[in-house]
Amino acid sequence: MRFGLFIPQGWRLDLIDIPPAEQWAVMRDLAAYADGSDAWDSLWVYDHFHTVPVPTTEATHEAWTLMAAYAATTARIKLGQMCTAMSYRNPVYLAKVAATADIISGGRIQMGIGGGWYEHEWRAYGYGFPSAGARLGRLDEGVQIMRDAWRDGKVSFDGKHYQVTGAIVQPKPLQENGIPLWIAGGGEKVTLKIAAKYAQYTNFTCEPGGFTHKSQLLADHCRDVGTDYDAIVRSANFNAVIGESESDVKERVARLRARQVAKADEAAVDAMLNSVSAPEAASGTPEQVVEKLDKMRQLGCEYAILYFPEAAYDRSGIEMFEQQVIPALS
């Protein structure tokens, strides 16, 4: 099992009380910490503009700006977004941005990509909110455009949603076969079929029953489209609050809650924090977390991406994970 680490960027109210002028230093230093540790294969950010669980005026730093910054300030670790919303950027422009970031990084960019879902920020930024079918249609066409641009350095495409005529994407990414595609989402009829056709990685639910179900559907789609199911790495994201004891975990969650309810609706915060304490979350003592992740590994989850909501303030949970969980699963 390999591991990725989300870097707090504000989207989940995880930079509260840190002055804006100091937030980049916090993010940069945590990325440098992960870069210097062999425990982490990759670092990740979210591609969102407005906070959750509700929109607030708290910070939400932009994903691809951070990709370029991390490309220049780290040396080893892979760099991804979970996940870029296809419709937020023209796909051939996105291919160009990602190729440049890949060159800056020395060939470490990953492309997490999905259809997008956060209606409030879609409408606020003037994108409207197309139907799910239209958003997934753009995902399918956009992935093809990016793949061809990275492979050939030039792309033309005449689709229902996108038209590209001789767009030059030079220099190409440094990675020989282009930037790896992590197609995220568990949509059973469309998203998983897109993943079967184009993905090197998938990313869907960390709930064991749901993970098993989505895996079988992915296998069915791979058979239908003639691709190799075993060649696609299946990953999941896990919320994580780790403590020395169950009471320590509860105290950590209580501190998170106190900080967040000062900025957002109490009921909404509680609903968001429920995902940290849910049975499928990678929360608990190190021994409990090992047991949960080992079960997922046995179901075929080869890659776990961890989100520690206290990371900007306290790295002790991350350190426990590195020292007591990863060695048991790697």
N, C-alpha and C positions, 0 to 999 in steps of 0.2 A: 504494500500500500504506500502510495506517495501522498504528500501533503502540501497544500497551499494555504496561505494566510491572507485574510482580508486586512487591508490597512484602513483605519478609520478616516473618513473624509467628510463627516458631518451628516450624511444622508439619514442615518438612523439615530440622530441626536447624540452622536458619540464624540463631539468636540465642544460640548457645552462648557461655558466658563473659561475656555481657552481663548484669549484675545485673537482676532483675525490675523494680526501681524505675527503671531507666534505659532499659528496652526501649521504652516508649511514645515517649520522646524520639527514639530512633533511627528508629522507624517514622514518626513525625510529620515529622521533618526530611527523610527520604527522599521522603515524599509531597509535602512542600513543594517540594523540589528538582524533582520531576517536574512539579508544578503550574506551576512557573515556567519550564518549558522547552516551547517549541512542538513539540519532537520527539515528545512523548508525548500521544496522544489520550485515554488512559485509564489508571487504575491499578486493580490487582486484588488480592484476597486469596483464600485457600482457605477452604472451609467444612468444617473438621475440628476434632475435639476432642482426638485423640491423635496423637502424632508418627508419622512414617514414617522409615526403613523398618521400624521396630518401635516399639511403644508404649514410651515412657520418661516420666520425670517432668519432662523439659524443657518449656519454655513452648510452649503452642499457644493463641494469642489468638483470641477468638471473632469470627466474621466480621461479623455484623450490628452488634455493638457498635462494631467498627472502621469500618463504613460510616457510622454516625452521627458518629463522631469525625472522620473525614475530611471528611464533609459540612460540618462546622463549621470545619475548619481549612484547607481549600483553597478556591479561588475559581473555577477554570476547568475543571479536568480531570474527565472522566467517572469514575464510581466503580462498580466491579463486583466480583462474586464468581464464581470459577470452580472448582466451581459449588456453589450452594446445594443441599443435599439436601432434596428435597420433604418427606420423611417426618419430618424433624427438627422441623418446626414446622407447626401447623395452617395450611392455605393461606390462609384468610381472615385469620387473625392475621398471617401473613407479608405479605399484601397491605397490611394496615394499617401494619405496621412500615416496609415499603418506601415507602409513600406519605408517611409522616412524614419519613423520611430524604430523600426527593426534595424535599420542601418546604424542609428545612434546607439542602440543597445548592443550592437555586435551580434544580432541574430537571436533575440530572446523574446520577441513579442508573440503573444497568443491572441487569437481573435475569438473572444466569447461573443456570440451573436444570437439575437432572438427577435421576436416580432414586436415587443414592447407592450406595456399594459397600463401604465399610470396615467389615467385619463386627465387628471387635473393638470399635470405639467404639459401634456400634449396640447390641450386647449390654450393654456396660458402662453405657450410659446408659439401659438399660431399654426400648429400642425393639424388642427381639427382633431377628430378621433375616428378614423376609418373603421369599417367593420373588421371583425377578426379575420374574415376571409381575405380582405384586401391587405391587412397587415402581414398575414402569412404569405400571400402572393408576392409581396415586396421582398420578404425574407428569402423566398426561393429564388427569385430573379437576382436579388442583390448578391447572394452567395455565389451564384454562377459568374456574375460580373467580376467579383473580387478574385475568385479562383483563376479565371482566365487572364485577368490583368497581371496577377503575380507570376503566372506561368510564362506568359508571352511578352509582357512589357507593353502591350498595346491591346485594346479591346474594343470591339463593336458588339452591340446587342440591341435587338429590336423585340421588346417584350410588351406585355400589356401595361406594365407599371413603369418600366424604365426603358429609355432609348439612349444608346451611347454610340457615337460614330467616330471611330479611330482615335479614341482617347489614349494618350501615351502615359504610361506609368513607369517612368525610368528615373532613377535606377530601381530595379526590382528588389524585393526583400533579399537579405543575405541567405535566409534559409532555403536550401536547395529546392524543395518542393513547395515553396510558398509558405505563408504563415499558417500554422495549424488552426483548424476551425473547430471551435467548441460550440456546437449548436445546442442551445439551452431551451428547456421547456419540455413538458410532457404531453402536449396535445397529441391525442392518440391517432387521429386520421391524417393530420397534415404535418405537424412539427416533427414527429418521430420519423415520418417518411422522408422529410427533407434531411434529417440527420442520417438516415440510412443511405441516402444518395451521396452526401457530400462530407460528412463529419469525420474527423479523426478522433474527436471526443464528444460525448454527450454529457448533459448535466440535467438531472431531474430529481424528484423527491428523495429525501433521506428517510422517509417512513418505510420500514422493511417490506410490508405487504405491497405498498404502492411501487416501490423500487422493483420488486419481483415482477409485478404486472407490466410495468413500463418496459422492462428488459425483454419480456417475452414478445411484446408488441414490436419492439425494435428489431428483434430477431425475425419476426414475421415479415416486416417491411424489407429487411435486408434480403431475405429469400425472394421476395417479389420483385425487387429491383436488380437483383444479381450482384450484391456486394457482400463483403466478408464481415459478418457480425463480429467475429472474434478479433478483428483488427480495430474495432472501435472501442476506445477506453471509456468505460462508464464511470461518471463522477457524481458526487452529491455535495451540497453545501450543508454545513452543520453549525448551528448556534452553540456557543460554548461558554459556560461559566464553571470553572473548575476550582475546587477548594480542598483543603486538607481533610475536611469533614463535611457532612451534610449541613451542619449548622453554619459552617464557614461559607458554603455555597449560598445559603439563604441570606446571610448578611451581605454578601457581595451583590445579590440581586436587589436587596433593599436599598443599597447605596445607589445603584443604577436608577431605581424607581424615584428616589428622592430628587436626584438631579434632573430627571426628565420631566416629572410632573410640574416642575417649576416653569417649564417652557411650553408644555403641550397638555391637551385634555387628559385628565386622569384616567378615564375609562379607555381611551385610545392607547395610552401608554401601557396600561395593564394588559390590554389585548396583545400588544406587541411583545411584551415581556413574557406572556404565556408561551410564546414560541421558544423562549430560552429554557423554560422549565418543562416543556413537553417531553413525553417519553422518548421520542426519537432524537431529541437534542443531545449534543455531546457535552452535557452538563452533569456534574456530580463529582465524586471523588475520582482520582486517577484510575482506581480499580474499576469503578462503575463505567467510566468512559471507555476503557480498554474493552470491556465486555460488549458494550454497544457497538463500537466500531468493528470489533472482530466479527460480530454477527453480520454486519454489512459487508465486510470483506468476503465472508463465506458466500454471500449472495451475488458476488461479482463486482462489488464496488471497489475499483482499483485506485481511486483517487478521491481524497477527502479534502474539502476546502473549508477552513475553520474561520468563523467570525467570533471574535472575543469582544463583546460590547464595552468592556472596561479597558481596552488596550491602550487608549490615549492617556490613561491615568495610572494604570497599574499593570505591569508586565508579569506579575507573579503567576497568574494563571497560565500564561503562555509558557513560562519557564517550567511549570509543573508538567504541562503537556509534552514539552520537549524531553524532559528528563525521565518521565515515568510512563508516558503513553506511547510515544513514537517508537522507542526501542522494543516495545512488546508487539508492534505491528509491522515494522519495516521488514 
